[in-house]
Amino acid sequence: MVDFSNTQGAGAEQDKLIPRIRLVTVFRLGVFQMGLGMMSVLTLGVLNRVMIDELKVPGLIASATLAAAQFVAPARVWFGQMSDAKPLFGYHRTGYIWIGAAVFSLASFLAVQVVWRLQESLQATGWTGETGGWAILLALVFAFYGLALCASSTPYAALLVDVSEEDNRSKLVGIVWSMLMVGIIVGAILSSGLLKQISLEAPIEELRDSINRLFTIVPAAVFGMALLAVAGVEKKYSHYATRSILADREDKITLRRALRILTANPQAGLFFTFLVVMTLSLFMQDAVLEPYGGEVFGMPISETTRLNAITGTGTLVGLSSTGFLIVPLLGKQKTVNLGCISAAICFVLLILSGFTGNPALFKFALFAFGLAMGVLTTGALSLMLDLTAAETAGTFIGAWGLAQALARGVATVAGGAVLDVGRVLFDTPVLQYGLVFAMQVLGMSVAIWLLRRVNVKEFRDNAKAAILAAIESDLD
């Protein structure tokens, strides 16, 4: 039997000497998330629109190539474990964050260059083997982009665990994820400013020059933001070395051990399932919201494009207030429960707004849903950061990120599929779309049931026992 009690006692004393992270440093950490928000506008907003509308690339091809970045989500677990066990440049998280940011910034520019080759081949020869080859290459570049995102964002989330305490974690999450929303807004404004001189009839050459400039300036700025965001933070504020019983040992947690620890914990499987169901239920409406506004309320395209702004405003308010007000009052698990219940009520309001044909109620429901999503996101992320073990924080964060990424991808497809079922079953658009929202209510009910079975103390006890068992079995 290996005795770690002396090590843990010394670590607890050293842990007290590490300063608590300051508010200005939390905002600096949020700059990294702000950069990710800006990058999401470039890929999912600008490039997706350009490929489908201006370059006439088929929508299925455009969406499939962009989705390749999500299909590599399982790599999150590996990158998280790597950051736990193999420091870069003397630090567990910082080196991975910087290298990942450099690679995804470069990959985004390379993706645009492949898009131009795809468009030229499509225009010259149609869908030939050469055109298909460019499409496959584009998907591979986006997969590489996704891997770089995994390599940086998973250690980044683990760093948030390392530098925070249970009592300030919800505030940190609220600030950092609010800055993600700010980054989306800034990215949209910046992209609009750099592309505003392009007319709808502009030649491809002019479009290419403007897009290339945009995909040079913004990724370079985002890389600089990543460097600034985490510089010196791990060295000064990280508790990893004092919390982990393996920080200075040669037999660090390997991937095999990490996966054994992950799968040996029943609470980990339970929380993974909760995240999948909750995320799936939360985002099923993504693919049908704008069509719902057009078909049921008769809104023009210009008006439905503003619906996301209504939801986004509510989300920003929810994110920024929950960490400071609701979580300290209710606790993390009850905050998540409140978010799930609120989201379910909002889906019911979306159905009622369709039956009444009231656009004002529809928009109110969207704003309220944004608030609920902000509450739920802050609560769930705070709880997620608590459900880690110091020795395998990156691995657990990778697993939680995998659950969310897979569920987010399935949610978009599921929303469209349920709508198609609704069209077969019902004749009226309200009932067809209402079926999607009803399924979300059902999903949130299941998520609430799963959440009530999640026990943080039991999770930590199981994780500690699994870590010791994994080490002892290898020593034997």
C-alpha positions as CSV (number, residue, x, y, z in Angstrom):
1,M,0.0,0.0,0.0
2,V,1.5,3.4,-1.0
3,D,1.1,6.1,1.6
4,F,0.6,9.6,0.2
5,S,-0.6,11.3,3.4
6,N,2.6,13.1,4.1
7,T,2.8,14.4,0.6
8,Q,-0.8,15.6,0.7
9,G,-0.2,17.3,4.0
10,A,2.8,19.2,2.7
11,G,0.9,20.0,-0.5
12,A,-2.0,21.5,1.5
13,E,0.4,23.8,3.3
14,Q,2.1,24.9,0.1
15,D,-1.3,25.4,-1.5
16,K,-2.2,28.1,1.1
17,L,0.9,30.1,0.0
18,I,-0.3,30.4,-3.6
19,P,-2.1,33.8,-4.1
20,R,-5.8,33.9,-5.0
21,I,-6.3,34.9,-8.6
22,R,-7.2,38.6,-9.1
23,L,-10.2,39.9,-11.0
24,V,-8.0,41.7,-13.5
25,T,-6.2,38.4,-14.2
26,V,-9.6,36.6,-14.7
27,F,-10.5,39.2,-17.3
28,R,-7.1,38.6,-18.9
29,L,-7.8,34.9,-19.0
30,G,-11.1,35.7,-20.7
31,V,-9.2,37.3,-23.6
32,F,-8.4,33.8,-24.9
33,Q,-12.2,32.9,-25.0
34,M,-12.8,36.2,-26.7
35,G,-10.4,35.1,-29.4
36,L,-12.2,31.8,-29.8
37,G,-15.5,33.8,-30.3
38,M,-13.9,35.9,-33.0
39,M,-12.6,32.7,-34.8
40,S,-16.1,31.1,-34.7
41,V,-17.5,34.1,-36.6
42,L,-14.8,33.7,-39.2
43,T,-15.5,30.0,-39.8
44,L,-19.2,29.5,-39.1
45,G,-20.3,33.0,-40.2
46,V,-18.1,34.5,-42.9
47,L,-16.6,31.4,-44.6
48,N,-19.8,29.4,-44.5
49,R,-21.7,32.2,-46.1
50,V,-19.1,32.9,-48.7
51,M,-18.8,29.2,-49.7
52,I,-22.6,28.7,-50.1
53,D,-23.8,32.1,-51.4
54,E,-20.9,33.7,-53.3
55,L,-18.9,30.7,-54.4
56,K,-22.0,28.4,-55.0
57,V,-20.4,25.4,-53.2
58,P,-23.2,23.0,-52.4
59,G,-24.5,23.5,-48.8
60,L,-24.0,19.8,-47.9
61,I,-20.3,20.0,-48.9
62,A,-19.8,23.3,-47.1
63,S,-21.4,22.2,-43.9
64,A,-19.7,18.8,-44.0
65,T,-16.2,20.2,-44.4
66,L,-16.8,22.7,-41.6
67,A,-18.2,19.9,-39.4
68,A,-14.9,18.0,-39.7
69,A,-13.6,20.3,-36.9
70,Q,-16.2,18.7,-34.6
71,F,-15.6,15.1,-35.6
72,V,-12.1,15.2,-34.0
73,A,-13.6,16.0,-30.6
74,P,-12.4,12.6,-29.0
75,A,-8.8,14.1,-29.2
76,R,-9.8,16.4,-26.4
77,V,-9.4,13.5,-23.9
78,W,-5.9,12.8,-25.2
79,F,-4.7,16.4,-25.2
80,G,-6.1,16.9,-21.8
81,Q,-4.2,13.8,-20.5
82,M,-1.0,15.1,-22.3
83,S,-1.3,18.4,-20.5
84,D,-1.7,16.5,-17.1
85,A,1.4,14.3,-17.7
86,K,3.8,15.9,-20.1
87,P,4.7,19.6,-19.5
88,L,5.8,21.8,-22.4
89,F,8.4,24.6,-21.7
90,G,8.2,23.7,-18.0
91,Y,4.4,24.2,-17.7
92,H,1.4,21.8,-17.9
93,R,-1.1,24.0,-19.7
94,T,0.5,27.2,-21.1
95,G,2.7,25.5,-23.8
96,Y,-0.3,23.5,-25.2
97,I,-2.5,26.6,-25.3
98,W,0.1,28.7,-27.2
99,I,1.0,26.0,-29.7
100,G,-2.6,25.1,-30.4
101,A,-3.5,28.8,-30.9
102,A,-0.6,29.2,-33.4
103,V,-1.7,26.1,-35.3
104,F,-5.4,26.9,-35.5
105,S,-4.6,30.5,-36.6
106,L,-2.5,29.2,-39.4
107,A,-4.9,26.5,-40.3
108,S,-7.8,29.0,-40.7
109,F,-5.8,30.9,-43.4
110,L,-4.8,27.7,-45.1
111,A,-8.5,26.6,-45.2
112,V,-9.4,29.8,-47.1
113,Q,-6.7,29.1,-49.7
114,V,-8.1,25.6,-50.3
115,V,-11.6,27.1,-50.6
116,W,-10.4,29.2,-53.6
117,R,-8.9,26.1,-55.2
118,L,-12.2,24.3,-54.7
119,Q,-14.2,27.1,-56.2
120,E,-11.8,27.3,-59.2
121,S,-12.1,23.6,-59.9
122,L,-15.9,23.6,-59.4
123,Q,-16.2,26.5,-61.8
124,A,-13.9,25.1,-64.4
125,T,-14.8,21.4,-64.5
126,G,-17.8,20.9,-62.2
127,W,-17.8,17.9,-59.9
128,T,-14.9,15.9,-61.0
129,G,-12.3,13.8,-59.2
130,E,-10.1,16.9,-58.9
131,T,-12.9,19.0,-57.3
132,G,-13.7,16.1,-54.9
133,G,-10.0,16.0,-54.0
134,W,-10.1,19.7,-53.0
135,A,-13.2,19.1,-51.0
136,I,-11.5,16.3,-49.1
137,L,-8.4,18.4,-48.5
138,L,-10.6,21.2,-47.2
139,A,-12.2,18.7,-44.7
140,L,-8.8,17.5,-43.6
141,V,-7.6,21.1,-43.1
142,F,-10.7,21.8,-40.9
143,A,-10.1,18.5,-39.0
144,F,-6.5,19.8,-38.4
145,Y,-8.0,23.1,-37.3
146,G,-10.3,21.2,-34.9
147,L,-7.4,19.3,-33.5
148,A,-5.5,22.5,-32.8
149,L,-8.6,23.9,-31.0
150,C,-8.8,20.7,-28.9
151,A,-5.0,21.1,-28.1
152,S,-5.5,24.6,-26.8
153,S,-9.0,24.9,-25.4
154,T,-8.9,21.7,-23.3
155,P,-5.7,22.6,-21.4
156,Y,-7.1,26.1,-21.1
157,A,-10.2,24.8,-19.3
158,A,-7.9,22.6,-17.1
159,L,-5.9,25.8,-16.3
160,L,-9.2,27.4,-15.1
161,V,-9.5,24.4,-12.6
162,D,-5.8,24.8,-11.6
163,V,-6.0,28.5,-10.8
164,S,-9.4,28.7,-9.1
165,E,-11.0,27.6,-5.9
166,E,-14.5,26.2,-5.4
167,D,-15.8,29.5,-4.0
168,N,-14.6,31.7,-6.9
169,R,-15.0,29.2,-9.8
170,S,-18.5,30.3,-10.8
171,K,-17.4,34.0,-11.0
172,L,-14.5,33.0,-13.1
173,V,-16.7,31.0,-15.5
174,G,-19.3,33.8,-15.7
175,I,-16.6,36.3,-16.7
176,V,-14.7,34.1,-19.1
177,W,-17.7,32.8,-21.0
178,S,-19.2,36.3,-21.1
179,M,-16.1,37.3,-23.0
180,L,-16.7,34.5,-25.4
181,M,-20.0,36.2,-26.3
182,V,-18.2,39.5,-26.5
183,G,-15.7,38.0,-28.9
184,I,-18.5,36.9,-31.2
185,I,-19.9,40.4,-31.2
186,V,-16.4,41.9,-31.8
187,G,-15.7,39.4,-34.5
188,A,-18.9,40.2,-36.3
189,I,-18.2,43.9,-36.1
190,L,-14.6,43.5,-37.3
191,S,-15.6,41.2,-40.1
192,S,-18.4,43.5,-41.2
193,G,-15.9,46.5,-41.2
194,L,-13.3,44.7,-43.2
195,L,-15.8,43.4,-45.7
196,K,-18.3,46.3,-45.9
197,Q,-16.9,47.6,-49.2
198,I,-17.7,44.4,-51.1
199,S,-20.9,44.6,-53.2
200,L,-23.0,41.6,-54.0
201,E,-21.9,41.9,-57.7
202,A,-18.2,42.2,-56.7
203,P,-15.8,40.0,-58.8
204,I,-14.2,37.0,-57.3
205,E,-10.8,38.6,-57.2
206,E,-12.0,41.5,-55.0
207,L,-13.8,39.1,-52.7
208,R,-10.7,36.9,-52.5
209,D,-8.4,39.8,-51.6
210,S,-10.8,41.0,-48.8
211,I,-11.4,37.6,-47.4
212,N,-7.6,36.8,-47.4
213,R,-7.0,40.1,-45.6
214,L,-9.7,39.3,-43.0
215,F,-8.2,35.8,-42.4
216,T,-4.8,37.2,-42.0
217,I,-5.6,40.1,-39.6
218,V,-8.1,38.3,-37.3
219,P,-6.2,35.0,-36.7
220,A,-2.9,37.0,-36.1
221,A,-4.8,39.1,-33.6
222,V,-6.3,36.0,-31.9
223,F,-2.9,34.4,-31.6
224,G,-1.5,37.5,-29.9
225,M,-4.5,37.5,-27.6
226,A,-3.8,33.9,-26.7
227,L,-0.2,34.8,-25.8
228,L,-1.4,37.7,-23.6
229,A,-4.2,35.8,-21.9
230,V,-2.2,33.1,-20.2
231,A,1.3,34.6,-20.0
232,G,2.6,34.1,-16.4
233,V,-0.8,32.9,-15.1
234,E,0.1,29.3,-14.6
235,K,3.5,30.1,-12.9
236,K,1.9,32.5,-10.4
237,Y,-1.6,31.0,-9.7
238,S,-1.6,27.3,-10.6
239,H,-2.3,24.9,-7.7
240,Y,-1.6,21.8,-9.9
241,A,1.7,20.9,-8.2
242,T,0.3,21.2,-4.7
243,R,-3.1,19.5,-5.3
244,S,-1.7,16.5,-7.3
245,I,-0.2,13.6,-5.5
246,L,1.7,12.8,-8.7
247,A,3.1,16.2,-9.6
248,D,6.7,15.4,-8.8
249,R,6.6,11.6,-9.3
250,E,8.1,9.8,-12.3
251,D,5.1,7.4,-12.6
252,K,2.7,10.1,-13.8
253,I,-0.7,9.4,-15.0
254,T,-0.5,7.7,-18.4
255,L,-3.3,7.7,-21.0
256,R,-4.1,4.1,-20.1
257,R,-4.3,5.0,-16.4
258,A,-6.3,8.1,-17.0
259,L,-8.9,6.3,-19.0
260,R,-9.1,3.6,-16.3
261,I,-9.7,6.3,-13.7
262,L,-12.3,7.9,-15.9
263,T,-14.2,4.8,-16.7
264,A,-14.0,3.3,-13.1
265,N,-16.0,6.3,-11.7
266,P,-19.7,5.7,-12.0
267,Q,-20.3,9.4,-11.3
268,A,-18.2,10.3,-14.3
269,G,-20.4,8.2,-16.6
270,L,-23.5,9.7,-15.0
271,F,-22.3,13.3,-15.5
272,F,-21.1,12.5,-19.1
273,T,-24.7,11.3,-19.8
274,F,-26.2,14.3,-18.2
275,L,-24.0,16.6,-20.4
276,V,-25.0,14.8,-23.6
277,V,-28.7,14.9,-22.8
278,M,-28.7,18.5,-21.5
279,T,-26.6,19.8,-24.5
280,L,-28.7,17.9,-27.0
281,S,-31.9,19.3,-25.5
282,L,-30.5,22.8,-25.4
283,F,-29.5,23.2,-29.0
284,M,-32.0,21.1,-31.0
285,Q,-33.8,24.3,-32.1
286,D,-30.6,25.8,-33.7
287,A,-31.5,24.4,-37.1
288,V,-35.3,25.3,-37.0
289,L,-35.5,28.6,-35.2
290,E,-35.2,30.9,-38.2
291,P,-37.5,28.8,-40.4
292,Y,-40.0,28.8,-37.5
293,G,-40.0,32.6,-37.5
294,G,-40.5,32.7,-41.2
295,E,-43.2,30.0,-41.6
296,V,-45.2,30.6,-38.5
297,F,-44.8,34.4,-38.0
298,G,-44.2,35.5,-41.6
299,M,-40.9,37.2,-40.7
300,P,-38.7,38.3,-43.6
301,I,-35.1,37.0,-43.7
302,S,-33.7,40.3,-42.5
303,E,-35.8,39.9,-39.3
304,T,-35.1,36.3,-38.6
305,T,-31.4,37.0,-38.8
306,R,-31.8,39.2,-35.8
307,L,-33.4,36.5,-33.7
308,N,-29.9,35.2,-32.6
309,A,-29.1,38.7,-31.4
310,I,-32.1,38.6,-29.0
311,T,-31.1,35.2,-27.7
312,G,-27.5,36.3,-27.5
313,T,-28.3,39.3,-25.4
314,G,-30.2,37.2,-22.9
315,T,-27.3,34.7,-22.8
316,L,-24.8,37.5,-22.1
317,V,-27.0,38.9,-19.2
318,G,-27.4,35.4,-17.9
319,L,-23.7,34.5,-18.1
320,S,-22.5,37.7,-16.5
321,S,-25.0,37.7,-13.6
322,T,-25.2,34.0,-12.6
323,G,-21.7,33.6,-11.4
324,F,-22.0,36.6,-9.1
325,L,-25.6,36.3,-8.0
326,I,-27.3,33.0,-8.5
327,V,-24.5,30.4,-7.9
328,P,-23.4,32.0,-4.5
329,L,-27.1,32.0,-3.5
330,L,-28.2,28.6,-4.6
331,G,-25.0,26.6,-5.2
332,K,-23.8,25.1,-8.5
333,Q,-26.1,22.0,-8.7
334,K,-29.3,23.9,-7.8
335,T,-28.3,26.6,-10.4
336,V,-28.0,24.0,-13.1
337,N,-31.4,22.6,-12.0
338,L,-32.9,26.1,-12.3
339,G,-31.4,26.6,-15.7
340,C,-32.9,23.2,-17.0
341,I,-36.3,24.1,-15.6
342,S,-36.2,27.6,-17.0
343,A,-35.1,26.3,-20.5
344,A,-38.0,23.8,-20.5
345,I,-40.5,26.6,-19.6
346,C,-39.1,28.7,-22.5
347,F,-39.6,25.9,-25.0
348,V,-43.3,25.7,-23.8
349,L,-43.5,29.5,-24.4
350,L,-42.1,29.1,-27.9
351,I,-44.9,26.6,-28.7
352,L,-47.6,28.9,-27.2
353,S,-46.3,31.9,-29.2
354,G,-46.8,29.8,-32.3
355,F,-50.4,28.9,-31.4
356,T,-51.2,32.5,-30.6
357,G,-49.3,33.9,-33.6
358,N,-47.8,36.6,-31.3
359,P,-44.4,37.7,-32.5
360,A,-43.8,39.7,-29.3
361,L,-44.3,36.6,-27.2
362,F,-42.0,34.7,-29.5
363,K,-39.2,37.3,-29.1
364,F,-39.8,37.4,-25.3
365,A,-39.5,33.6,-25.2
366,L,-36.2,33.8,-27.1
367,F,-34.8,36.4,-24.7
368,A,-35.9,34.4,-21.7
369,F,-34.3,31.3,-23.3
370,G,-31.1,33.2,-23.7
371,L,-31.2,34.1,-19.9
372,A,-31.9,30.4,-19.1
373,M,-29.1,29.3,-21.3
374,G,-26.7,31.8,-19.6
375,V,-27.8,30.4,-16.2
376,L,-27.5,26.8,-17.3
377,T,-24.1,27.3,-19.0
378,T,-22.5,29.1,-16.0
379,G,-23.9,26.5,-13.5
380,A,-23.0,23.5,-15.7
381,L,-19.4,24.8,-16.4
382,S,-18.8,25.6,-12.8
383,L,-20.0,22.1,-11.8
384,M,-18.0,20.6,-14.6
385,L,-14.8,22.2,-13.3
386,D,-15.5,20.8,-9.8
387,L,-15.9,17.3,-11.2
388,T,-12.3,16.8,-11.8
389,A,-9.4,15.2,-10.0
390,A,-6.1,17.3,-9.8
391,E,-4.0,14.4,-11.2
392,T,-6.3,14.0,-14.2
393,A,-8.0,17.4,-14.6
394,G,-7.2,17.7,-18.3
395,T,-8.5,14.2,-19.0
396,F,-11.8,14.8,-17.2
397,I,-12.1,18.3,-18.9
398,G,-11.5,16.5,-22.2
399,A,-14.2,14.0,-21.5
400,W,-16.7,16.7,-20.6
401,G,-15.7,18.7,-23.8
402,L,-16.2,15.5,-25.8
403,A,-19.7,15.1,-24.4
404,Q,-20.7,18.6,-25.3
405,A,-19.1,18.6,-28.8
406,L,-20.7,15.3,-29.8
407,A,-24.1,16.4,-28.4
408,R,-23.9,19.8,-30.1
409,G,-23.2,18.2,-33.5
410,V,-26.0,15.6,-33.1
411,A,-28.4,18.3,-31.9
412,T,-28.4,20.2,-35.2
413,V,-29.1,17.0,-37.2
414,A,-31.7,15.8,-34.7
415,G,-33.6,19.1,-34.8
416,G,-34.0,18.8,-38.6
417,A,-34.9,15.1,-38.4
418,V,-37.6,15.7,-35.8
419,L,-39.0,18.6,-37.9
420,D,-39.2,16.2,-40.9
421,V,-41.1,13.7,-38.7
422,G,-43.4,16.5,-37.7
423,R,-44.1,17.3,-41.3
424,V,-45.1,13.7,-41.9
425,L,-47.4,13.6,-38.8
426,F,-49.0,17.0,-38.9
427,D,-50.3,19.4,-41.5
428,T,-49.8,22.7,-39.7
429,P,-46.4,24.4,-39.2
430,V,-47.1,25.2,-35.5
431,L,-47.4,21.5,-34.7
432,Q,-44.5,20.5,-36.9
433,Y,-42.1,22.9,-35.2
434,G,-43.8,22.4,-31.9
435,L,-42.8,18.7,-32.0
436,V,-39.1,19.9,-31.9
437,F,-39.7,22.1,-28.9
438,A,-41.7,19.4,-27.1
439,M,-38.8,16.9,-27.6
440,Q,-36.5,19.5,-26.0
441,V,-38.9,19.8,-23.0
442,L,-38.8,16.0,-22.7
443,G,-35.0,16.0,-22.9
444,M,-34.6,18.6,-20.2
445,S,-36.9,16.5,-18.0
446,V,-34.5,13.6,-18.4
447,A,-31.5,15.9,-17.8
448,I,-33.0,17.1,-14.5
449,W,-33.6,13.5,-13.4
450,L,-29.9,12.6,-14.2
451,L,-28.7,15.8,-12.4
452,R,-30.3,14.8,-9.2
453,R,-28.2,11.6,-9.1
454,V,-24.9,13.5,-9.6
455,N,-22.9,13.7,-6.3
456,V,-19.7,15.7,-6.3
457,K,-18.4,14.2,-3.0
458,E,-19.0,10.7,-4.3
459,F,-17.3,11.6,-7.5
460,R,-14.1,12.9,-5.8
461,D,-14.0,9.9,-3.4
462,N,-14.3,7.5,-6.4
463,A,-11.6,9.4,-8.4
464,K,-9.2,9.4,-5.5
465,A,-9.6,5.7,-4.9
466,A,-9.3,5.0,-8.6
467,I,-6.1,7.0,-8.9
468,L,-4.5,5.1,-6.0
469,A,-5.7,1.8,-7.3
470,A,-4.3,2.5,-10.8
471,I,-0.9,3.4,-9.4
472,E,-0.7,0.5,-7.0
473,S,-1.7,-2.0,-9.7
474,D,1.2,-0.8,-11.8
475,L,3.6,-0.9,-8.9
476,D,2.6,-4.5,-8.1
